């Protein structure tokens, strides 16, 4: 489970869509399951506790990039649950470390390549 802290435009298709999927799972844990379940104690989950507003804003940034690339989006988050802090300042890996992680993957992250459907 990972929600990146770098700009969505820097993510390849695979990582953009995977983060979107993971974010929805995390959102469900934080808003529907109230800290119960398998991933409720995961470090990625814990760093978003009390920061649902920030997570909501990250989702909106991902959705904006999804649309920019010409993809569809049919899974909005319920804004009424976007409470708490509006920015994320806790990191499992720093932004620089995250960029290094992505650079080591066999993908096109960080290349700013415009994707077509």
Long-range contacts (C-beta under 8 A, 24 or more apart in sequence): 1-25, 1-26, 1-39, 1-42, 1-44, 1-45, 2-44, 3-44, 3-48, 3-55, 3-58, 4-98, 4-102, 5-88, 5-91, 5-95, 5-98, 6-95, 6-98, 6-99, 6-102, 6-110, 7-61, 8-61, 8-62, 8-64, 8-65, 9-65, 9-68, 9-112, 10-99, 10-102, 10-109, 10-110, 10-112, 11-65, 11-102, 11-109, 12-107, 12-108, 12-109, 12-111, 12-113, 13-69, 13-108, 13-115, 14-107, 15-102, 15-105, 15-107, 15-109, 16-62, 16-65, 16-66, 16-69, 17-66, 17-71, 19-62, 20-59, 20-62, 20-63, 20-66, 23-55, 23-58, 23-59, 23-62, 24-59, 24-75, 24-77, 26-55, 27-52, 27-55, 27-56, 27-59, 27-77, 27-81, 30-55, 30-81, 31-78, 31-81, 43-92, 44-92, 47-88, 47-90, 47-91, 47-92, 48-88, 50-84, 50-85, 51-84, 51-85, 51-86, 51-87, 51-88, 52-81, 52-82, 52-83, 52-84, 53-82, 53-83, 53-84, 53-85, 53-86, 54-84, 54-85, 54-86, 54-87, 54-88, 55-82, 55-88, 56-81, 56-82, 57-82, 57-86, 57-87, 58-88, 69-114, 69-115, 69-116, 69-117, 70-115, 70-116, 70-117, 71-117
